[in-house]
Amino acid sequence: MDELGVDYIEGGWPASNPKDSEFFKKVKDLSLKHSSIAAFGSTARIGIPINLDQSLNSILESDVSVAVLFGKSWSLHVEKVLKCSFEDNLQLVYDSISYLREHGLRVIFDAEHFFDGYLDNPEYAVEVLKVAEEAKAETIVLADTNGGNTFNTIMKIVQNVKGKVKSRIGIHTHNDSGLAVANTLAAVEAGARHVQGTINGLGERCGNADLVQVLPALILKMNYDALKARMPREEKLKKLRNIATYVAEASGIPLSPYHPYVGEYAFSHKGGVHIDAVLKEKKAYEHIDPSLVGNLTRYIVSDQAGRAAILQEALEMGLKLSKDNPAITKSLQEIKSMEAEGYKFDNATGSIRLIILKSLGYNIDRLKIISWRTLVEKGPTDRVEAIVTLQLNGDIVHGVGNGVGPVHALDLALRDAILRRLPYLEKVKLVNYKVSVVDAANGTGAAVRVFIEFTDGEKSWACTAYSRNILEASLKALIDGYTYKLITHDLEENLPSR
C-alpha cells in the first residue's frame, strides 16, 4: 500500500481488541515512504470525562500522527443509540477532536450515517460538520454507513455540503446496494477530495468501496492526480493486481476471477470473434491496456474459440503456424469433443498445448501409466502410500510415494519414477490443486474435473482432467503437467520430440 502511494493506512481500532493494539506496535518497524498510519476510534462516551475516555486514550497510546474519529450525524442515532440530546452530541464531537488535537494529532472526522442524517434532518447533520471543523478536524468525511443511497443523492448532498464547510470533504461508502464504487466516484465529481475504501472491497456486511476499482477509474479514466507516488500516471497502478491477490491470500477471501481490472478473467477472451478482433486491435474488446493495472490479456481456448486462439497458443510455444494448417482444425475438433464429454479448458494452458502438439505429430505419450494404486490406512499407524508403474520413453519405471494424502502420494510416486531418468524435472512444483464436481445429480455417481497448476520457477502452466474417479483424474492431470514440461524442454533444446 505504501509503495502504491496511499496517503493514509487506517490500521484499526486500538481500543477494540489486542490484535489491533499489537498492529500499532509492529507497524513502527516498517520504513514507510508515502503513507501515514492512522488509528481509528469513536468520540468519547457519554458521562465520562474526556481525559479518561478509553477509546481516545488508546489512540494516543498507539503513537500515531493521525486519528480517524467517527461521530454521530444522524438525529435518529443521537436519540435512539446514544440516547442523549442533540447539544450533548455536538459537545462530544467538539471535545473529542479538540482533545486529540491538543495532543498533537491530525484528525480526520468521519460523520457516521451522514447521508441518512442529512435526508432526515439536514440542519443538524451540517451542524455536526461545522462543530468538527471548529474543533480543527482537517478532513470531514461524509459516510454512507448503511450503503443505501444512490449516486444522484450522494452527488447532490456533497455539492450542498461543499458550500457550507471550508474543510476538505471526504467520502466513505458501503456496498449494500452494490453502488459503493459508483457513489464514491460521484462524490469526487461533486467535490470530495479524500476517498476512503479497502482493497478488494473487504468490509462490514457487503463491504466498503473497492479501491481496486476506484483508483483506476480516478486516475486512468477521470484524470485525477491520486496517490502520492511521484511517477507518470501510466506507471502508478502497475502493482495493483499484485496487491489485490496478496490481500486475497492473506485474508483467506479469494479474489473473484471476474473482479474488474485485476481478476483473472478481466481481460480474457473466449469467443472466436472476440479473440480474432483483439489480436488485430486490443481496443476492440479491452477498455484499458491491462498492463496499466498489472494484469495481462489472456486467450481462453474452448468450444467457443476459433482458429485465432489456437494460433496464439502455438505462437506462445514458439510455433508459427498458418491459419490453413490442418493441425489447427484438428485441435479445435478435439477440444470441442472433450468439452462436450465434461472437460473444461479455461486457463488450462498445458492441456491445450499438449492437444496442439499432438495434432502436429508430437508424441505426448512419453509418460504413459501402466498401473497404479493408492493405500490410505487409518489406525495406530497412519499410512498414505502410492505405487505407480509407467512407461518413460519406452522403458518401464516404478515409483513409490508416501504423502499426507492420496494425491500428494501419487505426485511423490511419479517424481520418484520420473526423476531417476529426467532429473531436470525436479524444478517442477505443484502450486495449486482444485476439484470441481460435475453431473452430481444424474444418479450414476458424480464425475469430477481436476485442475492443477505447475511452475518450474520461471514459467507456469496448468493441466486439467475429467473422470468419475477423483484419483484417476488427478493422476492424469499430474502426468500431463510433467509431460508438458518434458516436451517444451526438448523443444527449447532442439531435441527430437516426435
Secondary structure, 3 states (H helix, E strand, C coil): CCCCCCCEEECCCCCCCHHHHHHHHHHHHCCCCCCEEEEEEECCCCCCCHHHCHHHHHHHHCCCCEEEEEEECCHHHHHHHHCCCHHHHHHHHHHHHHHHHHCCCEEEEEEECHHHHHHHCHHHHHHHHHHHHHCCCCEEEEEECCCCCCHHHHHHHHHHHHCCCCCEEEEEEECCCCCHHHHHHHHHHHCCCEEECEHHHCCCCCCECEHHHHHHHHHHHCCCCCCCCCCCHHHCCCCHHHHHHHHHHHHCCCCCCCCCCCCCCCCEECCHHHHHHHHHCHHHCCCCCHHHHCCCCEECCCCCCCHHHHHHHHHHCCCCCCCCCHHHHHHHHHHHHHHHHCCCCCCCHHHHHHHHHHHCCCCCCCEEEEEEEEEEECCCCCEEEEEEEEEECCEEEEEEEECCCHHHHHHHHHHHHHCCCCHHHHHCEEEEEEEEEECCCCCCCCEEEEEEEEECCCCEEEEEEEECCHHHHHHHHHHHHHHHHHHHHHHHCCCCCC
